Amino acid sequence: RYIIISIVSILVLIIGVSTSYFIAKITGEGKRISLKVGELSIIFTDTQEIEANNIDLNWSYSKEFTVKNESKDIYYYNIIIENLYNDFVTDNLKYKINSSDGYDMEDYEPVPKGTGEENITLAEGIEINDGVTHTYTIEFKYFEDPVNDQSDDMEKHFSGKLNITKGEKKEPILVSNFSEKMKKQYSETAETQRNDFDSTHTDPGVYYEDGDFIESSITGAATPLKKNVYYYTGSVQNNWVSFAGFYWRIIRTNEDGSLRLLYGGPEADKGNSTNQYIGSTRTYNGTYNNTRYVGFKYGSASSLSNNRQNTENSPILGPDGDTNETGSSVTLNGWYNTNIKPTYDSYISKTAVYCNDRGTSSYNATSTMYYAAYERLKSNKRPSYKCGVKVSSSNTYEGLYDGTQAEEDKFSGVNDNAKLTNPIGLITADEIVYAGGKYGTSLSSPYAYYYNNADGTKSATGTNWWWTMSPCYADIDGWALVFYVRGSSSPGYLGSNPVHNASAVRPVVSLKSCVLLSDSTGTTDDPFVVQTISEGCALANN
């Protein structure tokens, strides 16, 4: 198979050293072309033109250049592609920036799509000290896909201008302001509120939910509540965080201003693992024949109010003082006490709510009874961030189940009615739908981020199913069921699972609103890194 393609890209480097750009004077010819701008110089060691025909599979082309700072000051610069045109259908045309002293990428990334009008930043805020030279090789490569058809890429075109522009020193991002970063990443969707949840969602983006139905107050929250909650959806690949020796994926901003994270495996794996769970065969509850066993914590039987007494921990949560972190029997408390509590507990929000929504239109322990999330996601197809909200089939919010929002279902580190010794939970079924899933439906490629790993095509949990913390229903035979997500056998399928079945566990934690993150691109090569916490932030609840 061959892909016939014409690539003509004249690469002219321009670097800014003030708020306006200087015009670079090009000198030299042949194999060595130099650009001198103020106190900075850029030297190509090859011709500037890229021109190729009859590109076959695994074709590659590279460009080498250096950036030297001849001033007596520190500079910051960006590497961008100007007027990018790329109408390839697949993501098999990729690039990689290599440098031992400047910006360096661990792996190839897809060349962004463009129509010839966009300017795409490949790297930003690169610091270069006075007298220092950064040496670069940028490689473009077309990869063979052994599984999927690549014929749609025939006769497609890629061109643009590789520019260097003036950069700015990257300042850390305050978690409470992280929605602004999300909106910059996906400006084309970030001011949109999704209303259609009747199908899976694969296009990467950021959407918001209006604060009108967010809790008006959260016990113990010290910072103002956010008007809107912003969340990632679809096949995003720039929501990675490095924290506590692990990689995580950002789910959304929280009502208390914190940032909700989904476990993504050990930091050394850089999101590439297909074992992004802490235990593969953990039951939600070993006993299944009573409605109380859908509880993250629960009480006695016979009534919904008794179920919500929250006097006992579910087996998936485990004993408060548990430190068991071995094999398939690991609990959330055991994992937290071993990996987070000794060093990083002060980074975690104590006011973030983990919703175990046991609301129901009518409680009945002797016949099939559906919980709130089932009615929202199966019947009315409209998720919610409010723990206990009821929605109609026309996507309008009708109020709360049982006439009030049950504090007993809003688990956190400060809620006396639903108190967690360790502020850790699981993702909710509603959050799976916000992220791109749909009840009773598998995903199609490109997959929504909650399902895949850094590769973008593989299941983050392999073939393993994994738990949410949303009750689904209790049937007439006395079986209690909770929502779960399937692995590679049915990509990202959201369904219901009896609580005594064994599935994998993916922890969810929330970073305090006062925590700082590095200003990064959010990819696995350049994740948002949690910065050292301040004394004041360490003492705050959120």
PyMOL commands that set and color helices and strands:
alter all, ss='L'
color gray80, all
select helices_A, chain A and resi 151-153+175-185+211-213+267-269+291-294+304-307+327-329+332-339+341-347+372-379+401-403+407-409+429-434+535-539
alter helices_A, ss='H'
color red, helices_A
select strands_A, chain A and resi 7-10+25-29+32-37+40-44+49-52+60-69+75-86+93-98+109-110+114-128+133-142+158-166+173-174+205-209+229-233+240-243+246-253+259-266+279-283+297-298+312-313+354-355+369-370+389-391+397-400+410-411+466-474+480-485+494-498+502-505+508-511+516-517+528-529
alter strands_A, ss='S'
color yellow, strands_A
deselect
rebuild
show_as cartoon
